[in-house]
Amino acid sequence: MELIGDITADRPLLVLAVKEEAQFLDTDLPVLLTGMGKVNAATSLATVLGRGPRPSGVVNLGTAGALRPGWAGTFVVGTVIQHDLDSELLASLTGETYGAPLALPDGGDVTLATGDAFISDEAARARLAARAPLVDMEGYALATAAALAGVPIRIVKHVSDEAGDGAARTWRESVAECARALAQWAAENTPYRS
């Protein structure tokens, strides 16, 4: 976890997983780099929000894999789901619902599937494509931590690759281009200069 800048109640906190995704940001807004995966994302954001002061909101910027053909560009997410938590089995065992889909008030109609597994095979991609067009490793965890803290969140993802065979190689090749697109989105949609 790395926090760059000071959090204040009058401006949002930008949250990204890794420095490669943040490399072109040109902003005076605070930036939190959480590390990859749900545990890193949730614990980093919860720690920062628990310390205070709290930001006016959280904006998660990051890369995502496309689960369906033809998905490219930058998307504001409307719903996040966990793809690696067996919610139905847990509900049958406990009678409780764990990991229900989360609707994001300022989002669009795009669903993002979050899980710790890097989707790098065609069978996994095809299974997930029935539930969501995009996949990442942090979105659901960040949305949960923000909701528990009572801080609004927007999730913005730029497609880095088509999840499936070769996705890891493609991500490494495309992350700089994605970081430029995310920085442009942030400049246009979270303008702030001190």
C-alpha positions as CSV (number, residue, x, y, z in Angstrom):
1,M,0.0,0.0,0.0
2,E,1.2,3.5,-0.9
3,L,-0.6,6.7,-0.3
4,I,0.5,9.7,-2.3
5,G,-0.8,13.1,-1.2
6,D,-3.1,14.2,1.6
7,I,-6.7,13.1,1.9
8,T,-9.2,15.9,2.6
9,A,-13.0,15.9,2.9
10,D,-13.5,18.2,0.0
11,R,-12.0,16.0,-2.8
12,P,-12.0,12.4,-4.0
13,L,-9.3,9.8,-3.5
14,L,-8.1,8.0,-6.6
15,V,-7.4,4.3,-6.0
16,L,-5.4,2.1,-8.4
17,A,-3.9,-1.3,-7.9
18,V,-0.4,-0.7,-9.2
19,K,1.9,2.1,-10.2
20,E,1.9,1.0,-13.9
21,E,-1.8,2.0,-14.0
22,A,-1.1,5.4,-12.4
23,Q,2.0,6.3,-14.3
24,F,0.4,9.2,-16.3
25,L,-1.9,10.7,-13.7
26,D,-1.4,14.5,-13.5
27,T,-3.4,15.6,-10.6
28,D,-3.2,17.1,-7.2
29,L,-5.7,14.5,-5.9
30,P,-4.5,12.0,-3.4
31,V,-3.7,8.6,-4.9
32,L,-3.8,5.2,-3.2
33,L,-1.9,2.3,-4.7
34,T,-3.3,-0.9,-3.1
35,G,-1.5,-3.7,-4.8
36,M,-3.2,-6.4,-6.8
37,G,-6.1,-8.6,-5.6
38,K,-9.1,-8.4,-3.3
39,V,-7.3,-8.6,0.0
40,N,-4.8,-5.9,-0.8
41,A,-7.5,-3.7,-2.2
42,A,-10.0,-4.1,0.7
43,T,-7.4,-3.8,3.5
44,S,-5.6,-0.8,1.9
45,L,-8.8,1.2,1.4
46,A,-10.3,0.3,4.7
47,T,-7.1,1.3,6.5
48,V,-7.0,4.7,4.8
49,L,-10.7,5.4,5.3
50,G,-10.4,4.3,9.0
51,R,-7.6,6.8,9.7
52,G,-9.6,9.9,8.6
53,P,-10.1,12.4,7.3
54,R,-12.4,10.7,4.7
55,P,-12.4,11.8,1.1
56,S,-15.6,13.2,-0.6
57,G,-15.6,9.9,-2.6
58,V,-13.4,7.2,-4.0
59,V,-12.6,6.8,-7.7
60,N,-11.2,3.4,-8.6
61,L,-9.3,3.6,-11.9
62,G,-7.8,0.4,-13.4
63,T,-7.5,-2.1,-16.1
64,A,-10.0,-4.9,-16.9
65,G,-10.1,-7.9,-19.1
66,A,-12.8,-8.1,-21.7
67,L,-14.8,-11.3,-21.3
68,R,-16.9,-10.8,-24.5
69,P,-15.7,-10.0,-28.0
70,G,-15.7,-6.4,-29.1
71,W,-15.4,-4.8,-25.7
72,A,-12.8,-2.0,-25.8
73,G,-12.3,1.4,-24.2
74,T,-13.2,3.0,-20.9
75,F,-16.3,2.1,-18.9
76,V,-17.9,3.4,-15.7
77,V,-19.2,0.3,-13.9
78,G,-22.7,0.1,-12.6
79,T,-22.7,-3.3,-10.9
80,V,-19.9,-5.4,-9.3
81,I,-20.0,-9.1,-8.6
82,Q,-17.5,-11.6,-7.1
83,H,-16.8,-14.5,-9.5
84,D,-14.7,-16.5,-7.2
85,L,-17.0,-16.7,-4.2
86,D,-19.6,-19.5,-4.2
87,S,-22.5,-17.4,-2.9
88,E,-25.2,-20.0,-3.7
89,L,-23.4,-22.8,-1.7
90,L,-22.7,-20.5,1.2
91,A,-26.4,-19.5,1.3
92,S,-27.5,-23.1,1.3
93,L,-25.1,-23.9,4.2
94,T,-25.8,-20.8,6.4
95,G,-29.1,-19.3,5.2
96,E,-27.2,-16.0,4.8
97,T,-26.3,-14.2,1.6
98,Y,-22.6,-13.4,1.1
99,G,-21.1,-11.5,-1.8
100,A,-24.3,-10.3,-3.3
101,P,-24.0,-8.0,-6.4
102,L,-23.4,-4.4,-5.5
103,A,-25.1,-1.6,-7.5
104,L,-23.1,1.6,-7.8
105,P,-25.2,4.7,-7.8
106,D,-23.1,6.7,-10.2
107,G,-22.3,3.9,-12.6
108,G,-23.5,2.8,-16.0
109,D,-25.0,-0.4,-17.1
110,V,-21.8,-2.4,-17.2
111,T,-21.2,-5.3,-14.8
112,L,-17.7,-6.0,-13.6
113,A,-16.8,-9.5,-12.2
114,T,-14.0,-9.4,-9.6
115,G,-11.9,-12.2,-8.4
116,D,-8.4,-13.1,-7.3
117,A,-7.8,-15.5,-10.2
118,F,-6.2,-13.9,-13.3
119,I,-8.5,-15.2,-16.1
120,S,-6.1,-16.7,-18.6
121,D,-7.9,-19.6,-20.1
122,E,-10.8,-19.8,-22.5
123,A,-13.0,-22.0,-20.4
124,A,-13.0,-19.6,-17.5
125,R,-13.5,-16.7,-19.8
126,A,-16.5,-18.3,-21.4
127,R,-18.1,-19.1,-18.0
128,L,-17.7,-15.6,-16.7
129,A,-18.9,-14.0,-19.9
130,A,-22.4,-15.2,-19.2
131,R,-22.4,-13.1,-16.0
132,A,-20.4,-9.9,-17.0
133,P,-18.5,-8.3,-19.9
134,L,-15.5,-7.2,-17.8
135,V,-13.3,-8.8,-15.2
136,D,-10.8,-7.4,-12.7
137,M,-9.1,-8.2,-9.4
138,E,-10.1,-5.3,-7.1
139,G,-13.4,-3.7,-7.9
140,Y,-15.8,-5.6,-5.7
141,A,-13.5,-5.4,-2.7
142,L,-13.1,-1.7,-3.1
143,A,-16.8,-1.2,-3.4
144,T,-17.4,-3.2,-0.3
145,A,-14.9,-1.3,1.8
146,A,-16.2,2.1,0.6
147,A,-19.8,1.1,1.3
148,L,-19.0,-0.1,4.8
149,A,-17.3,3.3,5.4
150,G,-20.2,5.2,4.0
151,V,-18.0,6.8,1.2
152,P,-19.4,6.9,-2.4
153,I,-17.4,5.1,-5.0
154,R,-17.1,5.2,-8.8
155,I,-15.3,2.3,-10.6
156,V,-13.8,3.2,-14.0
157,K,-12.1,0.4,-16.0
158,H,-10.2,0.5,-19.3
159,V,-10.0,-2.7,-21.2
160,S,-6.4,-4.0,-21.4
161,D,-6.9,-7.3,-23.0
162,E,-9.3,-10.0,-23.9
163,A,-9.4,-12.3,-20.9
164,G,-8.3,-15.8,-21.8
165,D,-5.2,-17.3,-23.4
166,G,-2.4,-14.8,-23.5
167,A,-4.1,-12.2,-21.3
168,A,-1.1,-11.8,-18.9
169,R,1.3,-11.1,-21.8
170,T,-1.2,-8.7,-23.4
171,W,-1.7,-6.8,-20.1
172,R,2.0,-6.1,-19.8
173,E,2.0,-4.8,-23.4
174,S,-1.0,-2.6,-23.1
175,V,-0.8,-1.2,-19.5
176,A,0.9,2.0,-20.6
177,E,-1.8,2.8,-23.2
178,C,-4.5,2.0,-20.5
179,A,-2.8,4.3,-18.0
180,R,-2.9,7.1,-20.5
181,A,-6.6,6.6,-21.1
182,L,-7.3,6.4,-17.4
183,A,-5.3,9.6,-16.8
184,Q,-7.3,11.3,-19.5
185,W,-10.6,10.1,-17.9
186,A,-9.5,11.4,-14.5
187,A,-8.5,14.8,-15.9
188,E,-11.8,15.2,-17.6
189,N,-14.0,13.8,-14.8
190,T,-12.2,14.6,-11.5
191,P,-10.6,17.9,-12.2
192,Y,-8.9,19.4,-9.3
193,R,-5.8,21.6,-9.0
194,S,-4.7,23.2,-5.8
